[in-house]
Amino acid sequence: MILTGPAIHESVEAGQITIAPFDADLLNPNSYNYRLGRTLRQIISDPTDPTRPAETAVIELPDEGYVLRPGIVYLGATVETVGGDEYVTSLIGRSSLGRLGMFLQISADLGNLGSAHQWTLEIKVVQPLRVYPNMKVGQVSFWKPTGARMPYGGLYGGISEPTACSPRAAAGLGAGPVRQEAAA
């Protein structure tokens, strides 16, 4: 069962869903628009190797925007802290940006119970595309789980900044510290 926009609003007010900051104008019929934070990380490892920490370069988005380039994986974060214990979250991109060639949440769109944080966004474009801090880039929906609940206790659920792959997590070895290297 997916929550409608009014049900999302009620659940936020009841403390069952965390969306902070919350703006009722960002509600949709069955989702909430989330926004892109100011910081991106560009994966610069060549080649990338899931058994080693990824090297990244930090990009601070200026108010006038920043042009994303094809062939590069960018990691961003939502402005909003999103999640909770009652509903499963699912983040997807906005169709308007998809029509401009932006792929968002390429492989990890499903959240877990018990996790509320600013989400790392996987971003890739097929043509140059200018993005801006605080722009609406995607939608989050909330789903009612059935069965026994098992809250998430993994590595990524408490991180609120753009975060590259953890070699331990990629190898299926569980949570371990994520080291992010910044290039000049």
Backbone bond lengths (Angstrom), bond angles and torsions (degrees), N, CA, C in turn:
res aa  C-N    CA-C-N  psi(-1)  N-CA   C-N-CA  omega(-1)  CA-C   N-CA-C  phi
1 M - - - 1.448 - - 1.526 108.66 -
2 I 1.315 116.65 126.43 1.460 122.61 177.86 1.527 109.25 -97.20
3 L 1.323 116.31 141.90 1.465 120.05 178.52 1.530 110.54 -80.37
4 T 1.303 116.13 142.62 1.456 121.97 173.45 1.528 109.05 -80.87
5 G 1.325 116.50 167.48 1.460 120.66 176.87 1.526 112.92 -53.69
6 P 1.351 118.62 -49.83 1.464 118.90 177.75 1.532 113.05 -61.16
7 A 1.339 117.65 -36.23 1.469 120.54 178.33 1.531 110.69 -68.72
8 I 1.331 117.31 -35.54 1.463 119.90 175.26 1.522 109.47 -62.25
9 H 1.331 116.63 -45.72 1.467 121.04 179.40 1.533 110.86 -58.95
10 E 1.321 116.92 -47.40 1.471 121.40 178.81 1.528 111.32 -61.12
11 S 1.324 116.73 -41.01 1.469 120.51 -178.92 1.527 111.89 -69.05
12 V 1.326 117.53 -33.57 1.468 120.66 174.59 1.525 109.22 -65.46
13 E 1.327 116.40 -46.89 1.475 120.22 179.98 1.520 111.76 -63.34
14 A 1.342 118.40 -32.10 1.464 122.67 -179.90 1.533 112.31 -83.35
15 G 1.332 117.48 -4.60 1.459 120.74 -179.70 1.521 114.27 80.38
16 Q 1.332 117.91 13.17 1.463 121.54 179.58 1.521 112.21 -85.93
17 I 1.326 117.20 -21.67 1.450 123.90 177.17 1.516 107.64 -128.97
18 T 1.329 115.28 137.68 1.463 120.28 172.77 1.514 108.87 -100.45
19 I 1.311 116.42 121.35 1.464 123.72 165.97 1.519 104.48 -137.25
20 A 1.325 116.27 109.42 1.461 119.61 -176.31 1.529 109.42 -139.86
21 P 1.313 118.12 123.34 1.460 126.09 -1.85 1.532 111.18 -73.79
22 F 1.329 115.19 150.85 1.459 122.18 -179.99 1.516 109.02 -104.97
23 D 1.333 117.38 136.31 1.456 123.76 176.92 1.527 107.41 -135.61
24 A 1.309 117.25 112.55 1.468 121.51 -177.15 1.532 111.99 -58.14
25 D 1.338 118.16 -24.19 1.464 120.84 178.48 1.529 112.47 -68.73
26 L 1.324 117.99 -13.17 1.463 121.76 179.65 1.524 112.77 -93.67
27 L 1.338 117.25 3.19 1.463 121.17 177.12 1.526 110.86 -75.28
28 N 1.317 115.65 142.79 1.467 124.02 173.72 1.525 107.74 -116.19
29 P 1.339 118.03 177.06 1.466 119.20 179.44 1.534 114.21 -55.37
30 N 1.350 119.04 -34.41 1.468 119.95 178.57 1.528 111.76 -145.85
31 S 1.335 116.60 32.74 1.465 120.66 177.88 1.523 109.59 -163.68
32 Y 1.334 114.47 178.95 1.462 122.14 177.88 1.529 106.90 -130.39
33 N 1.327 117.02 131.97 1.461 120.85 178.33 1.522 109.76 -74.34
34 Y 1.332 117.10 127.67 1.460 119.64 174.00 1.528 108.67 -105.87
35 R 1.336 114.38 159.55 1.458 121.00 -173.45 1.528 111.86 -116.71
36 L 1.317 115.29 157.29 1.456 123.07 -179.72 1.519 110.07 -83.88
37 G 1.329 116.13 128.69 1.456 120.96 176.37 1.520 111.59 -71.13
38 R 1.313 116.31 178.38 1.461 122.64 -173.69 1.531 113.43 -80.05
39 T 1.321 118.64 -21.10 1.464 121.23 -173.65 1.524 111.61 -107.34
40 L 1.343 115.44 132.91 1.459 122.28 170.98 1.518 107.99 -117.29
41 R 1.313 115.42 155.79 1.462 121.93 168.54 1.521 106.24 -121.61
42 Q 1.322 115.25 132.50 1.458 121.28 176.94 1.514 107.84 -103.48
43 I 1.322 116.45 127.38 1.463 120.63 177.22 1.527 107.54 -71.62
44 I 1.344 116.62 122.08 1.464 120.08 -178.47 1.526 112.41 -117.44
45 S 1.320 118.46 -2.53 1.471 120.66 176.34 1.521 109.32 -58.47
46 D 1.339 116.95 138.58 1.457 120.33 178.67 1.521 108.85 -144.65
47 P 1.311 117.32 104.51 1.461 127.14 0.48 1.527 110.68 -81.96
48 T 1.321 115.84 165.19 1.453 119.08 171.77 1.517 108.25 -77.41
49 D 1.317 115.87 147.92 1.462 121.38 -176.25 1.521 107.42 -143.84
50 P 1.342 118.14 113.40 1.461 119.53 -176.52 1.529 114.12 -65.37
51 T 1.338 118.32 -8.63 1.462 119.98 177.92 1.531 111.89 -91.86
52 R 1.323 117.12 -1.02 1.469 121.88 -179.44 1.526 109.11 -130.13
53 P 1.333 116.86 150.29 1.473 118.61 176.33 1.530 110.77 -59.41
54 A 1.312 115.95 135.42 1.466 120.52 179.18 1.526 109.32 -75.49
55 E 1.317 114.88 138.50 1.456 119.72 173.19 1.524 107.53 -85.07
56 T 1.323 116.09 136.11 1.460 120.49 -178.86 1.521 110.18 -134.00
57 A 1.310 115.36 155.05 1.459 122.72 172.16 1.519 107.43 -113.31
58 V 1.317 117.25 137.16 1.463 122.32 -179.51 1.522 109.58 -86.92
59 I 1.328 115.27 133.68 1.461 122.38 176.44 1.522 107.12 -123.42
60 E 1.325 117.11 120.05 1.462 121.51 173.82 1.526 107.44 -93.59
61 L 1.323 116.95 119.90 1.464 120.66 -176.99 1.531 110.09 -72.16
62 P 1.329 117.49 121.86 1.456 119.60 175.20 1.529 110.62 -76.59
63 D 1.310 117.02 160.75 1.465 120.88 -179.82 1.526 112.16 -58.18
64 E 1.345 117.77 -30.64 1.461 120.90 -179.44 1.529 112.49 -80.62
65 G 1.340 116.97 0.60 1.455 121.52 175.25 1.515 112.94 95.26
66 Y 1.320 113.96 171.93 1.458 122.69 -178.22 1.525 106.88 -142.47
67 V 1.328 116.90 137.39 1.464 120.97 -178.05 1.529 109.90 -90.73
68 L 1.326 115.77 117.41 1.464 121.82 173.23 1.516 108.22 -78.77
69 R 1.342 116.09 144.88 1.456 122.14 -176.66 1.527 110.52 -114.39
70 P 1.329 116.96 146.51 1.467 120.46 176.71 1.528 111.29 -62.20
71 G 1.329 115.53 154.52 1.454 121.30 175.85 1.516 114.53 80.97
72 I 1.312 117.69 7.02 1.468 122.54 -178.43 1.523 108.74 -123.81
73 V 1.320 116.34 137.44 1.462 120.50 172.84 1.518 107.79 -94.93
74 Y 1.312 115.43 125.30 1.461 122.34 176.10 1.521 107.84 -110.77
75 L 1.312 115.51 144.87 1.455 121.54 172.83 1.523 107.63 -115.63
76 G 1.314 116.00 127.66 1.460 121.65 176.93 1.505 108.05 -122.18
77 A 1.310 116.18 -172.72 1.466 121.25 174.85 1.518 108.46 -141.74
78 T 1.311 114.67 152.56 1.463 119.36 174.96 1.520 109.35 -70.27
79 V 1.323 116.40 149.15 1.463 121.05 170.54 1.524 108.22 -65.41
80 E 1.311 115.30 -41.77 1.455 122.17 -173.59 1.525 112.85 -81.96
81 T 1.302 115.74 142.94 1.459 122.05 164.10 1.523 105.65 -82.84
82 V 1.335 116.83 125.61 1.467 121.64 -173.22 1.519 109.70 -133.05
83 G 1.328 116.90 138.32 1.454 121.00 172.68 1.511 112.41 149.22
84 G 1.334 115.53 -156.43 1.452 121.43 179.41 1.516 112.27 147.71
85 D 1.321 114.61 -178.75 1.462 122.07 -176.39 1.527 114.11 -97.22
86 E 1.323 117.62 -12.85 1.461 120.67 -171.47 1.525 114.26 -98.06
87 Y 1.332 117.44 -28.43 1.463 120.47 -173.14 1.525 110.43 -132.42
88 V 1.326 115.79 150.02 1.454 122.69 175.16 1.529 107.41 -87.76
89 T 1.323 116.42 133.06 1.457 120.86 -179.66 1.530 110.39 -95.36
90 S 1.319 114.77 150.15 1.460 121.39 173.45 1.522 107.19 -138.23
91 L 1.326 116.80 121.96 1.456 122.40 -179.18 1.519 109.87 -106.77
92 I 1.312 115.67 132.34 1.460 121.46 175.69 1.523 107.95 -134.92
93 G 1.322 115.67 167.82 1.454 120.90 176.11 1.519 111.13 -80.36
94 R 1.322 115.33 170.60 1.468 121.29 175.84 1.521 108.86 -88.61
95 S 1.318 116.20 139.35 1.462 119.69 -178.29 1.523 111.28 -63.50
96 S 1.330 117.85 -31.44 1.469 120.01 179.68 1.526 110.80 -62.01
97 L 1.340 118.32 -37.93 1.466 120.92 177.75 1.525 111.15 -79.49
98 G 1.324 117.42 -31.56 1.456 120.34 174.09 1.521 111.19 -60.41
99 R 1.317 116.15 -36.01 1.467 120.92 178.22 1.522 112.03 -69.35
100 L 1.341 116.09 -16.25 1.473 120.98 175.95 1.529 111.65 -98.04
101 G 1.333 116.98 1.34 1.455 120.60 174.96 1.519 115.31 98.44
102 M 1.331 118.83 17.71 1.468 121.04 177.53 1.518 109.63 -97.21
103 F 1.331 115.45 128.27 1.458 122.05 172.23 1.521 107.26 -106.16
104 L 1.305 116.33 127.98 1.458 122.57 -175.14 1.517 109.02 -129.08
105 Q 1.327 116.20 141.05 1.462 121.31 -176.97 1.519 109.19 54.57
106 I 1.305 115.35 59.07 1.452 123.51 -173.59 1.523 111.76 -59.16
107 S 1.334 117.55 -42.10 1.458 118.96 -174.98 1.518 114.62 -131.67
108 A 1.312 118.54 -10.58 1.467 119.87 -172.90 1.523 110.58 -130.24
109 D 1.313 116.03 74.96 1.464 119.24 -177.69 1.528 113.61 -98.89
110 L 1.315 117.59 -9.01 1.460 121.06 -175.00 1.521 110.70 -100.09
111 G 1.328 116.03 125.54 1.461 121.55 178.20 1.511 111.21 -91.25
112 N 1.306 115.41 -177.69 1.458 121.54 -177.66 1.514 110.96 -128.05
113 L 1.313 115.60 152.88 1.463 121.07 174.70 1.520 109.83 -61.96
114 G 1.324 115.77 143.35 1.454 120.59 174.48 1.507 114.41 85.83
115 S 1.299 117.81 7.12 1.453 121.31 -178.04 1.521 109.13 -119.98
116 A 1.328 116.47 125.25 1.463 121.80 173.77 1.522 107.09 -135.47
117 H 1.302 116.15 116.70 1.464 121.40 -176.84 1.522 109.27 -162.89
118 Q 1.327 116.21 175.50 1.449 121.05 170.31 1.520 105.81 -81.57
119 W 1.316 116.48 122.97 1.455 122.48 -172.60 1.521 111.93 -77.61
120 T 1.322 116.33 140.00 1.456 121.10 168.40 1.527 107.13 -75.12
121 L 1.321 115.46 130.74 1.461 122.26 -179.51 1.525 109.40 -107.21
122 E 1.310 117.07 129.47 1.459 123.22 175.28 1.528 106.59 -90.80
123 I 1.314 116.96 120.11 1.467 121.05 -172.60 1.526 109.98 -127.35
124 K 1.328 114.89 133.24 1.465 121.13 175.57 1.526 106.91 -146.01
125 V 1.327 116.46 144.19 1.460 120.70 178.71 1.522 109.69 -124.29
126 V 1.333 116.56 153.37 1.462 121.00 178.38 1.523 111.76 -100.89
127 Q 1.313 117.01 -8.34 1.462 122.70 174.23 1.523 107.04 -148.71
128 P 1.336 118.91 158.90 1.464 119.13 179.60 1.533 110.56 -55.12
129 L 1.329 115.46 134.49 1.465 120.84 -177.46 1.524 108.95 -144.53
130 R 1.320 116.17 127.26 1.462 121.77 178.56 1.532 109.15 -84.25
131 V 1.337 115.26 130.37 1.465 121.69 175.27 1.520 108.72 -120.49
132 Y 1.312 115.25 158.40 1.450 122.23 -175.57 1.526 110.02 -129.44
133 P 1.326 117.14 149.82 1.463 117.70 174.32 1.525 109.62 -64.19
134 N 1.307 116.13 142.07 1.468 124.39 178.11 1.527 114.64 72.43
135 M 1.330 118.41 7.95 1.467 118.44 177.86 1.529 109.98 -76.40
136 K 1.329 115.60 148.56 1.458 120.64 175.36 1.521 108.04 -70.34
137 V 1.342 116.10 120.32 1.462 119.52 -179.01 1.517 113.60 -119.07
138 G 1.331 117.77 -17.69 1.454 118.97 -177.01 1.507 113.03 -158.90
139 Q 1.328 114.12 -177.15 1.460 122.06 -179.74 1.523 109.46 -130.72
140 V 1.317 115.29 141.95 1.459 120.17 173.92 1.522 107.53 -114.52
141 S 1.319 115.61 135.02 1.464 121.13 175.01 1.525 108.29 -116.60
142 F 1.309 115.63 161.26 1.463 122.57 -175.44 1.519 108.92 -126.47
143 W 1.331 115.45 131.02 1.457 123.07 -173.72 1.516 109.85 -122.58
144 K 1.329 116.63 138.58 1.458 122.72 178.66 1.528 109.11 -81.65
145 P 1.337 117.77 120.00 1.465 119.33 178.51 1.526 111.61 -78.96
146 T 1.312 116.26 155.52 1.465 121.24 172.71 1.523 107.80 -121.09
147 G 1.313 116.49 152.79 1.464 120.86 -179.83 1.520 111.86 92.30
148 A 1.322 114.82 -179.28 1.466 121.03 179.69 1.526 109.15 -63.00
149 R 1.321 115.46 140.31 1.465 120.40 -177.49 1.515 111.14 -95.11
150 M 1.309 114.70 138.72 1.453 121.61 178.48 1.530 107.04 -129.99
151 P 1.340 117.69 94.89 1.466 120.27 -177.46 1.524 112.10 -61.11
152 Y 1.300 115.52 147.10 1.464 123.32 -179.64 1.518 110.43 -71.40
153 G 1.313 116.47 132.74 1.453 121.54 177.32 1.507 111.85 -127.65
154 G 1.320 116.93 20.39 1.456 121.13 -175.21 1.516 114.05 -83.73
155 L 1.287 114.65 -178.15 1.452 124.30 -173.62 1.522 114.04 -62.78
156 Y 1.298 117.66 -49.09 1.458 120.54 -168.18 1.531 113.96 -78.38
157 G 1.315 118.92 -17.40 1.457 121.73 -174.15 1.505 116.31 -67.80
158 G 1.306 118.86 -13.52 1.459 120.51 179.66 1.512 113.74 -115.98
159 I 1.332 117.20 6.49 1.461 121.20 -177.72 1.523 109.30 -94.04
160 S 1.324 116.52 130.73 1.464 120.67 -177.09 1.524 112.10 -121.10
161 E 1.310 116.48 44.17 1.466 122.11 173.96 1.519 107.38 -148.91
162 P 1.337 117.62 160.02 1.465 118.44 178.04 1.529 109.72 -57.00
163 T 1.332 116.55 123.31 1.455 121.02 -171.60 1.518 111.27 -128.69
164 A 1.329 115.28 126.68 1.458 121.18 178.66 1.528 109.80 -75.93
165 C 1.305 115.68 172.33 1.459 124.01 -178.66 1.525 111.68 -60.14
166 S 1.322 116.13 136.30 1.458 122.05 171.15 1.526 108.12 -88.88
167 P 1.338 118.25 123.33 1.468 119.20 178.82 1.527 113.04 -56.33
168 R 1.339 118.17 -37.15 1.467 120.85 178.93 1.525 110.61 -64.35
169 A 1.332 116.38 -44.59 1.463 119.87 -179.86 1.524 110.63 -66.05
170 A 1.343 117.64 -41.62 1.463 121.22 179.81 1.522 111.51 -63.21
171 A 1.329 116.94 -31.77 1.467 121.34 -179.84 1.521 112.15 -84.99
172 G 1.343 116.91 -1.72 1.452 120.54 -179.05 1.513 113.20 77.06
173 L 1.333 116.77 22.51 1.461 121.05 -177.82 1.519 113.13 -96.25
174 G 1.317 117.37 6.02 1.454 119.97 177.84 1.506 112.46 89.52
175 A 1.316 113.98 -171.72 1.457 121.19 -174.76 1.514 111.20 -69.89
176 G 1.272 114.14 141.09 1.457 123.21 173.63 1.502 107.40 -154.34
177 P 1.290 118.05 166.41 1.463 118.24 -177.75 1.523 111.53 -64.61
178 V 1.326 115.19 143.85 1.456 121.54 176.55 1.517 107.08 -102.23
179 R 1.309 115.85 121.21 1.454 120.72 178.42 1.524 106.97 -104.30
180 Q 1.320 115.87 126.18 1.442 119.74 178.03 1.515 108.74 -112.23
181 E 1.317 114.95 128.63 1.453 119.98 179.80 1.506 108.53 -104.74
182 A 1.320 116.36 132.71 1.451 122.02 179.15 1.512 109.70 -102.07
183 A 1.313 116.15 132.10 1.458 120.57 177.33 1.511 108.81 -95.25
184 A 1.285 116.15 152.36 1.463 121.19 179.78 1.505 111.27 -75.43
